[in-house]
Amino acid sequence: MLEFFGRFHPVLVHLPIGILLIACLFLIIIRIPKFESLRPAIATLLFLGMISAVLSCITGYFLANSGDYEGKLVSNHQWMGIGVAAFSILLLIGHKYLKADSGLPSVMAVALLILVSVTGHLGGSLTHGADYLTAPLKNGGAKAGAAIPPIPNIQEALVYQDAIQPLLKNRCYSCHGSEKQKGKLRLDLEAYILKGGKEGNTLVKGKADESELIKRLLLPGSNDKHMPPKEKPQLSQNEIALLHWWINNGAEFNKKVKGIKQPDDIKAVLAALEKGTAGTIANKIADIPEKEVGAANEKDIKRLSKAGVMIVPVAQNSNYLTANFINAQSTADSVMDALNAVKDQLVWLKFEHKSVNDESLKDLKDCRNLIRLSLNHTQITDKSLENLKKMDQLQSLSLVGTKVSTKGLAQLSKLKNLRAIYLYQTNVKRSDWGTIKRMFPKTTIDSGNYQVPTLPKDTTVVKPEIVAK
């Protein structure tokens, strides 16, 4: 019950700020003769400000003891708040009993203004992070981009210390750091990360999909449990992929990048970290559309699943779907009919299958809600891309290992939402990169061909057994 009343603190705390600021302003300007008429209102303002300041202190005390806050910053904010309440009482008394021509009330008003400002700043730091006021001034005032600074030699970097920890610091500490722990969760130290919060399973080593940390990141932005809150900077697609990879590989805190298995998709993310571009795509590529959609027919989903297509919701509590054809039995007409039946819900499609060719993509032309489409290592050519020209929502297109060329890509130049194209091992010539960048000025063009050093343990040397004679 006390915690319930404590949650009224953010509502009540704005009353003393506004009321006392007006009262202090009146106390200062009534020394000017033409503003003398404001004097009768000051006592009422100071009284209301004092009452609301006391109530704010009481509710703030209840909130501080809820378990979501701790540390020196909370203590400082608490005592400064008590100081505001006490000083407002003294100012009310001084205004009532000191002579009208005395300058002391005005001096006290200036002091109270400073006290209210400092208290408000400390409260804002608790809510938004200790550096929320100075953050825009960092890096020469440049707008914040990726949460992870560029890592010059990514393979020699420590995964947690150089990549994961900076990501958590810049995206999570304001709510789950040393000063504030929403849901009783701290993410600033290894012991606290492994301990988790009151929901449990914050991080399950080796099982990213069972980790609450990943589940919350993938929830729709409109969901109250989505993290970070929608009003705060969101993690990029690459940054979420990095966390997913780290957790699936045991969430090690002391390993170097080169000591962890690196699938092709993670090699691209690591290369982006080295260039300092890991966060430039995620903040632009949407996970799911803002508009809600009805649920797909269960019969169609079962038909796809029976055919070996992995089809699951993009996020919890969402009707939007992702489909993966890697293990599909075929791309026969019956399978494609079932896929088209869920075209309104389908936003992510990994259409990677040995039978996918130019004819196959004709069946996708009505899937107009696709945001991400992967056609890696399929038999498609430039002819196929004509079927993608009307996919206005398409933001990420992966064509790795296909026969597409610059001529075929030109057909997609009018897709205004396209944010990333992956073209490693295609028929796009090195000399055409300038042309492609001009065709897609707002799109990240990924050429791949990253160099990953060979480790001694990557090679096993087999020696013949020596038999003693």
C-alpha positions as CSV (number, residue, x, y, z in Angstrom):
1,M,0.0,0.0,0.0
2,L,2.9,2.4,0.8
3,E,4.4,1.7,-2.6
4,F,1.1,2.4,-4.2
5,F,1.0,5.9,-2.5
6,G,4.7,6.3,-3.4
7,R,3.8,6.1,-7.1
8,F,1.9,9.4,-6.8
9,H,5.2,11.1,-6.3
10,P,5.8,12.0,-10.0
11,V,2.3,13.5,-10.1
12,L,2.6,15.6,-6.9
13,V,6.2,16.7,-7.3
14,H,5.4,19.1,-10.1
15,L,3.0,21.0,-8.0
16,P,5.6,22.5,-5.6
17,I,7.9,23.2,-8.5
18,G,5.4,25.3,-10.3
19,I,3.8,27.0,-7.3
20,L,7.0,27.8,-5.5
21,L,8.7,29.1,-8.6
22,I,5.8,31.6,-9.1
23,A,5.8,32.5,-5.4
24,C,9.5,33.2,-5.5
25,L,9.2,35.2,-8.7
26,F,6.5,37.4,-7.1
27,L,8.6,37.9,-4.0
28,I,11.5,39.2,-6.1
29,I,9.5,41.5,-8.4
30,I,7.2,43.1,-5.8
31,R,10.2,45.3,-4.9
32,I,9.3,47.1,-8.1
33,P,6.4,49.5,-7.3
34,K,4.2,48.6,-10.2
35,F,4.1,44.9,-9.1
36,E,3.2,45.6,-5.5
37,S,-0.3,44.5,-6.2
38,L,0.9,40.9,-6.3
39,R,1.8,40.8,-2.6
40,P,-1.5,39.4,-1.3
41,A,-1.2,36.3,-3.5
42,I,2.3,35.4,-2.2
43,A,1.2,34.0,1.1
44,T,-1.4,31.7,-0.5
45,L,1.1,30.5,-3.1
46,L,3.7,29.8,-0.5
47,F,1.2,27.9,1.7
48,L,0.0,25.7,-1.2
49,G,3.6,25.2,-2.4
50,M,4.7,24.2,1.2
51,I,1.8,21.7,1.5
52,S,2.5,20.1,-1.9
53,A,6.3,19.9,-1.1
54,V,5.6,18.1,2.2
55,L,3.3,15.6,0.4
56,S,5.9,15.1,-2.3
57,C,8.5,14.3,0.4
58,I,6.2,11.7,2.0
59,T,5.3,10.0,-1.3
60,G,9.0,10.2,-2.4
61,Y,10.1,8.5,0.8
62,F,7.6,5.6,0.1
63,L,8.8,5.4,-3.5
64,A,12.5,5.3,-2.5
65,N,11.8,2.4,-0.2
66,S,10.0,0.3,-2.9
67,G,13.3,-1.4,-3.8
68,D,13.7,0.2,-7.3
69,Y,16.1,2.8,-6.1
70,E,19.3,3.0,-4.1
71,G,22.5,4.8,-4.0
72,K,23.9,8.3,-3.2
73,L,21.8,10.0,-5.9
74,V,18.6,8.9,-4.3
75,S,19.8,10.1,-0.9
76,N,20.8,13.5,-2.2
77,H,17.5,13.9,-4.0
78,Q,15.6,12.9,-0.9
79,W,17.5,15.4,1.4
80,M,17.3,18.2,-1.1
81,G,13.5,17.6,-1.3
82,I,13.2,17.8,2.4
83,G,15.2,21.0,2.3
84,V,12.8,22.5,-0.2
85,A,9.8,21.7,2.1
86,A,11.6,23.1,5.1
87,F,12.8,26.2,3.4
88,S,9.3,26.9,2.0
89,I,8.0,26.8,5.5
90,L,10.7,29.3,6.6
91,L,9.9,31.5,3.7
92,L,6.2,31.5,4.5
93,I,7.0,32.6,8.0
94,G,9.5,35.2,6.9
95,H,7.1,36.7,4.4
96,K,4.4,36.9,7.1
97,Y,6.4,38.4,9.9
98,L,9.3,40.3,8.4
99,K,8.9,43.9,7.4
100,A,7.6,44.6,3.9
101,D,10.6,46.6,3.0
102,S,13.0,44.0,4.3
103,G,15.1,42.4,1.5
104,L,15.5,39.1,3.3
105,P,12.4,37.4,1.9
106,S,13.7,38.2,-1.6
107,V,17.1,36.7,-0.8
108,M,15.4,33.6,0.6
109,A,13.3,33.4,-2.5
110,V,16.5,33.3,-4.7
111,A,17.9,30.6,-2.4
112,L,14.7,28.5,-2.7
113,L,14.8,28.8,-6.5
114,I,18.3,27.4,-6.5
115,L,17.2,24.6,-4.1
116,V,14.2,23.7,-6.2
117,S,16.3,23.6,-9.4
118,V,19.0,21.3,-7.9
119,T,16.3,19.0,-6.5
120,G,14.5,18.8,-9.8
121,H,17.8,18.0,-11.6
122,L,18.5,15.2,-9.2
123,G,15.0,13.8,-9.7
124,G,15.5,14.0,-13.5
125,S,18.8,12.2,-13.2
126,L,17.1,9.4,-11.3
127,T,14.5,9.0,-14.0
128,H,16.6,9.5,-17.2
129,G,20.1,8.8,-16.0
130,A,22.8,10.7,-14.2
131,D,24.1,12.3,-17.4
132,Y,20.8,13.1,-19.1
133,L,21.4,16.9,-18.8
134,T,25.0,16.9,-20.2
135,A,24.6,14.0,-22.8
136,P,23.7,16.4,-25.7
137,L,26.9,18.3,-25.0
138,K,29.1,15.3,-25.4
139,N,31.0,14.6,-28.6
140,G,30.8,18.2,-29.6
141,G,27.0,18.3,-29.4
142,A,26.7,15.6,-32.1
143,K,23.5,13.6,-32.0
144,A,24.0,10.2,-30.4
145,G,24.2,7.3,-32.8
146,A,25.3,3.8,-32.0
147,A,25.5,2.8,-28.3
148,I,28.8,1.0,-28.9
149,P,31.8,3.1,-29.8
150,P,33.9,1.8,-32.8
151,I,36.2,-1.1,-31.9
152,P,39.4,-0.8,-34.1
153,N,40.4,-4.5,-33.8
154,I,37.2,-6.3,-33.2
155,Q,38.6,-9.8,-33.1
156,E,41.0,-8.9,-30.3
157,A,38.3,-7.1,-28.3
158,L,36.7,-8.5,-25.1
159,V,33.1,-9.3,-26.0
160,Y,31.5,-8.1,-22.8
161,Q,33.9,-5.3,-21.8
162,D,34.2,-3.7,-25.2
163,A,30.8,-4.4,-26.8
164,I,28.1,-5.7,-24.5
165,Q,28.8,-3.5,-21.4
166,P,28.9,-0.2,-23.4
167,L,25.6,-1.2,-25.1
168,L,24.0,-1.9,-21.7
169,K,25.4,1.3,-20.3
170,N,24.0,3.5,-23.0
171,R,20.6,1.8,-23.4
172,C,19.8,0.2,-20.0
173,Y,21.6,1.7,-17.1
174,S,19.2,4.7,-16.7
175,C,16.6,2.2,-15.5
176,H,18.7,-0.7,-14.4
177,G,21.9,0.8,-13.0
178,S,23.4,1.6,-9.7
179,E,20.9,4.4,-8.9
180,K,17.7,2.9,-10.2
181,Q,16.5,-0.7,-10.6
182,K,13.1,-1.1,-12.2
183,G,11.8,-4.5,-11.6
184,K,14.6,-5.0,-9.1
185,L,17.0,-5.5,-12.0
186,R,20.6,-4.2,-12.2
187,L,22.6,-4.6,-15.4
188,D,25.8,-2.7,-14.5
189,L,27.7,-5.6,-12.9
190,E,28.2,-9.3,-13.8
191,A,26.8,-10.6,-10.5
192,Y,23.6,-8.5,-10.8
193,I,23.1,-9.5,-14.5
194,L,23.3,-13.2,-13.6
195,K,21.1,-12.7,-10.5
196,G,18.3,-11.2,-12.7
197,G,15.2,-9.2,-11.5
198,K,11.9,-10.1,-10.0
199,E,10.6,-11.6,-13.3
200,G,13.5,-14.2,-13.3
201,N,15.3,-15.6,-16.3
202,T,16.7,-12.2,-17.2
203,L,19.7,-14.0,-18.9
204,V,19.7,-17.8,-19.5
205,K,23.2,-18.8,-20.7
206,G,23.1,-20.5,-24.0
207,K,19.4,-19.8,-24.5
208,A,18.8,-16.3,-25.8
209,D,15.2,-17.0,-26.7
210,E,14.4,-18.0,-23.1
211,S,16.1,-14.9,-21.7
212,E,13.7,-12.2,-20.5
213,L,16.2,-9.6,-21.7
214,I,15.8,-10.7,-25.3
215,K,12.0,-11.3,-25.0
216,R,11.5,-7.7,-23.7
217,L,13.5,-6.2,-26.6
218,L,11.4,-8.0,-29.2
219,L,8.0,-7.0,-27.8
220,P,6.1,-4.5,-29.9
221,G,6.8,-0.9,-29.0
222,S,3.2,-0.4,-27.9
223,N,3.5,-3.1,-25.3
224,D,4.0,-1.8,-21.7
225,K,6.7,-4.4,-21.1
226,H,8.8,-3.5,-24.2
227,M,12.3,-2.4,-23.3
228,P,13.6,0.2,-23.5
229,P,10.5,2.3,-23.1
230,K,9.4,3.7,-26.4
231,E,10.3,7.3,-25.4
232,K,13.9,6.3,-25.0
233,P,16.5,5.4,-27.6
234,Q,15.9,1.9,-29.0
235,L,18.4,-0.9,-29.7
236,S,19.3,-1.4,-33.3
237,Q,18.8,-4.7,-35.2
238,N,22.6,-5.2,-35.1
239,E,22.7,-4.5,-31.3
240,I,19.9,-7.0,-30.6
241,A,21.7,-9.6,-32.8
242,L,24.9,-9.0,-30.8
243,L,23.2,-9.6,-27.5
244,H,21.4,-12.7,-28.9
245,W,24.7,-14.1,-30.1
246,W,26.5,-13.4,-26.9
247,I,23.9,-15.1,-24.7
248,N,23.6,-18.1,-27.1
249,N,27.3,-18.7,-26.7
250,G,27.3,-18.8,-23.0
251,A,27.2,-15.1,-22.0
252,E,30.9,-15.2,-21.2
253,F,32.3,-12.1,-19.4
254,N,36.0,-12.6,-20.1
255,K,36.3,-14.1,-23.6
256,K,37.6,-12.3,-26.7
257,V,35.5,-12.0,-29.8
258,K,37.9,-14.3,-31.7
259,G,37.3,-17.1,-29.1
260,I,33.5,-17.4,-29.9
261,K,32.0,-19.1,-32.9
262,Q,30.9,-16.5,-35.5
263,P,28.0,-17.3,-38.0
264,D,27.9,-15.3,-41.2
265,D,25.3,-12.9,-39.9
266,I,27.3,-12.0,-36.8
267,K,30.4,-11.5,-38.9
268,A,28.5,-8.7,-40.6
269,V,27.5,-7.2,-37.2
270,L,31.1,-7.4,-36.0
271,A,32.4,-5.7,-39.1
272,A,29.9,-2.9,-38.5
273,L,31.2,-2.5,-35.0
274,E,34.7,-2.2,-36.3
275,K,33.5,0.6,-38.7
276,G,31.3,2.2,-36.0
277,T,28.1,1.7,-37.9
278,A,26.4,-1.1,-35.8
279,G,23.7,1.2,-34.7
280,T,23.0,3.1,-37.9
281,I,20.6,0.5,-39.4
282,A,18.7,-0.7,-36.3
283,N,17.3,2.5,-35.4
284,K,15.8,2.9,-38.9
285,I,14.6,-0.7,-39.6
286,A,11.3,-1.4,-37.9
287,D,10.6,-4.7,-36.2
288,I,6.9,-4.7,-36.9
289,P,4.4,-2.1,-38.3
290,E,2.8,0.3,-35.9
291,K,-0.6,-0.7,-37.2
292,E,-2.1,-3.7,-35.6
293,V,-3.4,-6.7,-37.6
294,G,-5.8,-9.6,-37.0
295,A,-4.6,-13.1,-36.3
296,A,-3.8,-15.4,-39.2
297,N,-5.9,-18.5,-39.8
298,E,-4.6,-21.4,-37.7
299,K,-5.2,-23.8,-40.6
300,D,-2.9,-21.9,-42.9
301,I,-0.2,-21.8,-40.2
302,K,-0.5,-25.5,-39.7
303,R,-0.2,-26.2,-43.5
304,L,3.0,-24.2,-43.5
305,S,4.4,-25.9,-40.5
306,K,3.5,-29.3,-41.9
307,A,5.5,-28.4,-45.0
308,G,8.6,-27.7,-42.9
309,V,8.3,-24.0,-42.9
310,M,9.1,-22.5,-39.5
311,I,6.4,-19.8,-38.9
312,V,6.2,-18.0,-35.6
313,P,5.2,-14.6,-34.2
314,V,7.7,-11.8,-34.7
315,A,7.2,-10.9,-31.0
316,Q,5.1,-11.9,-28.0
317,N,1.6,-10.7,-28.1
318,S,1.8,-9.8,-31.8
319,N,-0.1,-11.2,-34.7
320,Y,2.7,-10.4,-37.2
321,L,4.6,-13.4,-38.4
322,T,8.1,-14.5,-39.5
323,A,8.5,-17.4,-41.9
324,N,11.7,-19.4,-42.5
325,F,12.0,-21.8,-45.5
326,I,15.5,-23.2,-44.8
327,N,14.1,-26.5,-43.7
328,A,11.1,-26.5,-45.9
329,Q,10.3,-29.7,-47.9
330,S,9.6,-27.7,-51.0
331,T,8.1,-24.4,-52.4
332,A,5.3,-26.2,-54.2
333,D,2.1,-24.3,-55.2
334,S,0.2,-25.6,-52.1
335,V,2.9,-24.2,-49.8
336,M,3.0,-20.8,-51.6
337,D,-0.8,-20.7,-51.5
338,A,-0.7,-21.1,-47.7
339,L,2.0,-18.4,-47.5
340,N,-0.1,-16.0,-49.5
341,A,-3.0,-16.7,-47.1
342,V,-1.0,-15.1,-44.3
343,K,0.3,-12.2,-46.4
344,D,-1.3,-9.6,-44.2
345,Q,0.5,-10.8,-41.1
346,L,3.8,-11.8,-42.8
347,V,6.6,-9.1,-42.2
348,W,9.8,-11.2,-42.0
349,L,10.5,-13.8,-44.6
350,K,13.7,-15.9,-44.9
351,F,13.0,-17.4,-48.4
352,E,16.2,-19.4,-48.6
353,H,15.6,-22.8,-50.3
354,K,17.4,-24.6,-53.1
355,S,14.2,-24.6,-55.2
356,V,13.6,-20.8,-55.1
357,N,14.0,-19.3,-58.5
358,D,12.6,-16.5,-60.6
359,E,9.2,-18.2,-60.9
360,S,9.0,-18.6,-57.1
361,L,9.2,-14.9,-56.5
362,K,6.0,-14.3,-58.6
363,D,4.1,-15.8,-55.7
364,L,5.5,-13.2,-53.3
365,K,4.4,-10.1,-55.2
366,D,1.2,-9.8,-53.1
367,C,3.2,-9.9,-49.8
368,R,3.1,-6.1,-49.6
369,N,3.7,-5.9,-45.8
370,L,7.2,-7.5,-45.9
371,I,9.7,-5.5,-43.9
372,R,12.6,-7.9,-44.1
373,L,13.3,-10.4,-47.0
374,S,16.2,-12.7,-47.2
375,L,16.9,-14.6,-50.5
376,N,20.4,-15.7,-49.8
377,H,22.0,-18.5,-51.9
378,T,18.9,-19.0,-54.1
379,Q,18.7,-19.3,-57.9
380,I,17.1,-15.9,-58.5
381,T,18.3,-13.4,-61.1
382,D,17.5,-9.8,-62.0
383,K,14.2,-10.9,-63.5
384,S,13.0,-11.8,-60.0
385,L,13.5,-8.3,-58.5
386,E,10.7,-7.0,-60.7
387,N,8.3,-8.7,-58.3
388,L,9.6,-6.7,-55.4
389,K,9.0,-3.2,-56.9
390,K,5.7,-2.7,-55.1
391,M,6.8,-3.8,-51.7
392,D,6.6,-0.3,-50.3
393,Q,7.3,-1.5,-46.7
394,L,10.4,-3.4,-47.5
395,Q,13.4,-2.1,-45.4
396,S,15.9,-4.9,-45.4
397,L,16.8,-7.0,-48.4
398,S,19.5,-9.7,-48.4
399,L,20.7,-11.1,-51.7
400,V,23.9,-12.8,-50.7
401,G,25.1,-15.5,-53.1
402,T,22.6,-14.8,-55.8
403,K,23.0,-13.8,-59.5
404,V,21.5,-10.3,-59.2
405,S,23.4,-7.4,-60.8
406,T,23.3,-3.6,-60.8
407,K,20.8,-3.6,-63.6
408,G,18.3,-5.7,-61.6
409,L,18.8,-3.5,-58.5
410,A,17.9,-0.4,-60.5
411,Q,14.3,-1.7,-60.5
412,L,14.1,-1.2,-56.7
413,S,15.4,2.4,-56.6
414,K,11.9,3.8,-55.9
415,L,11.5,1.8,-52.7
416,K,11.7,4.8,-50.3
417,N,11.8,2.7,-47.1
418,L,14.7,0.4,-48.1
419,R,17.3,0.9,-45.5
420,A,19.8,-2.0,-46.0
421,I,20.8,-4.2,-49.0
422,Y,23.3,-7.1,-48.6
423,L,25.1,-7.9,-51.8
424,Y,28.0,-10.2,-50.9
425,Q,28.9,-12.8,-53.6
426,T,26.5,-11.3,-56.2
427,N,27.1,-10.3,-59.8
428,V,27.5,-6.7,-58.8
429,K,30.9,-5.5,-60.0
430,R,33.2,-3.5,-57.8
431,S,33.1,-0.7,-60.3
432,D,29.3,-0.4,-59.9
433,W,29.4,0.5,-56.2
434,G,29.3,4.2,-56.8
435,T,26.3,3.8,-59.1
436,I,24.4,1.7,-56.5
437,K,25.1,4.2,-53.8
438,R,23.7,7.0,-56.0
439,M,20.6,4.9,-56.7
440,F,20.1,4.2,-53.0
441,P,21.4,7.4,-51.2
442,K,19.6,6.6,-47.9
443,T,20.4,2.9,-47.9
444,T,23.3,1.0,-46.3
445,I,24.9,-1.1,-49.0
446,D,26.7,-4.1,-47.4
447,S,29.4,-5.6,-49.7
448,G,30.5,-8.3,-47.2
449,N,33.9,-9.9,-47.8
450,Y,34.9,-9.4,-44.2
451,Q,38.3,-10.7,-43.2
452,V,38.2,-12.9,-40.1
453,P,41.6,-14.1,-38.8
454,T,42.2,-17.9,-38.6
455,L,42.7,-19.2,-35.1
456,P,45.0,-22.1,-34.3
457,K,42.1,-24.1,-33.0
458,D,40.3,-23.7,-36.3
459,T,42.6,-26.4,-37.8
460,T,43.0,-29.9,-36.5
461,V,46.3,-31.6,-37.5
462,V,46.0,-35.4,-37.7
463,K,49.3,-37.2,-37.4
464,P,49.8,-40.9,-38.3
465,E,50.2,-43.1,-35.3
466,I,53.8,-44.3,-34.8
467,V,53.9,-48.0,-34.1
468,A,57.0,-49.1,-32.2
469,K,58.9,-52.0,-33.8
